[in-house]
Amino acid sequence: MKQSVVVCMIVLGAAAFVAARQAAAPATAFTAAQAAAGREALEHNKFGPCSDCHTSRLTGRTGAPDELPPLSSLSEATQTMIRDQYHGKVPALVGPTFMARWAPRTTKDLNQDFERRFAGTLSEDTRLSLVSYVLQANGAAPGSEPLTMTTSVGIGSLVPAGAPR
């Protein structure tokens, strides 16, 4: 009887330990290599530097005079696109504004948004790399499994508690 109680206590203790470790570790949805490729693609892709529209800190454009690079320093075509298509407002890719919008949604939702916007211009691999970098820039850690178009992980679950949202 005592032996079975001890065995049960060991099994329950081990199960609690495993559950605690799984709860403590945030989910992952992309690899470090994908995020590194995304960081490179951020500045060098067929569409142009993402920072032209989303600013050098990727915090988006709101029309503030201190945004970098200044709108006036961009090509006339980019200035016209930002003014006419986006009315001077370009969404943030990092920070609390991005997380407020995307934390309740999934990586699949974000991939579909990038696909809708850039499928004719950027390859699927480039889009997946860019999304991976955006997730990492918001505090998500890379893992061992690559991000795919069908990966569906809650974006809020990728960013550890305490990370800026």
C-alpha positions in Angstrom: 0.0 0.0 0.0 2.7 2.5 1.0 4.6 1.6 -2.2 1.6 2.4 -4.4 1.1 5.7 -2.6 4.7 6.7 -3.2 4.5 5.7 -6.9 1.3 7.8 -7.3 3.0 10.8 -5.6 6.0 10.5 -8.0 3.7 10.2 -11.0 1.6 13.2 -9.9 4.7 15.2 -9.1 6.2 14.5 -12.5 3.0 15.4 -14.3 2.8 18.7 -12.4 6.4 19.5 -13.3 5.8 18.8 -17.0 2.6 20.9 -17.0 4.3 23.8 -15.2 7.2 23.7 -17.8 4.7 23.7 -20.7 2.7 26.5 -19.2 5.9 28.6 -18.6 7.2 28.3 -22.1 5.5 30.5 -24.7 4.4 28.9 -27.9 6.6 29.1 -31.0 5.7 29.3 -34.7 8.8 30.2 -36.7 12.5 29.5 -36.9 15.4 31.8 -36.2 16.5 31.4 -39.8 13.1 32.6 -41.0 13.3 35.7 -38.7 16.8 36.5 -39.9 15.8 36.2 -43.5 12.8 38.5 -42.7 15.1 41.1 -41.1 17.1 41.1 -44.4 14.0 41.2 -46.5 12.7 44.1 -44.5 15.1 46.4 -46.3 15.8 44.4 -49.5 12.7 43.1 -51.3 10.9 43.6 -54.6 8.3 45.8 -53.0 10.9 48.2 -51.5 12.1 48.8 -47.9 9.2 48.2 -45.5 10.6 51.0 -43.4 9.7 53.5 -46.1 6.0 53.1 -45.4 6.1 51.7 -41.8 8.9 54.0 -40.6 12.4 53.1 -39.5 11.1 51.7 -36.2 8.2 49.9 -37.9 5.8 51.8 -35.6 3.6 52.9 -38.6 2.8 56.3 -39.9 0.3 58.6 -38.3 1.3 61.8 -40.0 3.5 63.0 -37.2 6.2 65.4 -38.4 9.0 63.5 -36.6 8.5 60.2 -38.4 11.6 58.7 -40.0 12.3 58.6 -42.7 10.5 61.8 -43.4 7.7 61.3 -45.9 9.2 64.1 -48.1 12.5 62.1 -48.4 10.7 59.1 -50.1 10.2 58.7 -53.8 7.3 60.6 -55.3 5.5 57.3 -56.0 5.8 56.2 -52.4 4.7 59.6 -51.1 1.6 59.4 -53.4 0.8 55.9 -52.3 1.0 56.8 -48.6 -1.1 59.9 -49.1 -3.7 58.6 -51.6 -4.1 54.9 -50.7 -3.5 55.2 -46.9 -4.4 58.8 -46.2 -1.1 59.3 -44.5 -1.7 56.4 -42.1 0.2 53.1 -42.3 -0.3 50.4 -39.7 2.4 49.6 -37.1 4.3 46.3 -37.4 5.7 46.4 -33.9 4.7 47.6 -30.5 1.5 48.1 -28.5 -0.6 49.2 -31.5 0.3 46.1 -33.5 -0.2 43.8 -30.5 -3.6 45.3 -29.7 -4.7 44.6 -33.3 -3.1 41.2 -33.7 -2.8 39.5 -30.3 -6.3 38.0 -30.4 -5.7 36.7 -33.9 -3.5 33.9 -35.3 -0.4 33.6 -37.4 -2.6 32.2 -40.2 -4.6 35.4 -40.1 -1.4 37.5 -40.3 -0.1 35.4 -43.2 -3.3 35.8 -45.1 -3.2 39.5 -44.6 0.4 39.7 -46.0 -0.7 37.4 -48.8 -3.6 39.6 -49.7 -1.4 42.7 -49.8 1.8 41.3 -51.3 1.1 38.0 -53.2 1.8 39.6 -56.6 5.0 41.2 -55.4 6.6 39.0 -52.8 7.2 35.3 -52.8 5.6 33.1 -50.2 9.0 32.5 -48.6 9.7 36.2 -48.4 6.2 36.9 -46.9 6.7 34.1 -44.3 10.1 35.4 -43.4 8.8 39.0 -43.0 6.0 37.7 -40.7 8.5 35.7 -38.7 10.6 38.8 -38.2 7.6 40.9 -37.3 6.6 38.3 -34.7 10.2 38.3 -33.3 10.4 42.1 -33.2 7.3 42.0 -31.0 8.9 39.6 -28.5 8.1 36.1 -29.9 10.9 33.5 -29.6 11.8 31.3 -32.5 11.4 27.6 -32.3 12.3 24.5 -34.3 9.3 24.4 -36.6 9.1 26.8 -39.6 6.2 29.1 -40.1 3.9 28.0 -43.0 0.8 29.4 -44.6 -1.2 26.9 -42.6 0.5 27.5 -39.2 -2.3 28.7 -36.9 -1.0 29.8 -33.5 -2.5 32.6 -31.4 -0.2 35.6 -31.8 -0.8 36.6 -28.2 0.4 33.2 -27.1 3.7 33.8 -28.8 4.7 36.9 -26.9 5.7 36.3 -23.2 3.9 38.0 -20.4 5.5 41.3 -19.7 6.5 42.0 -23.3 5.3 45.4 -24.5 1.9 45.1 -26.1 
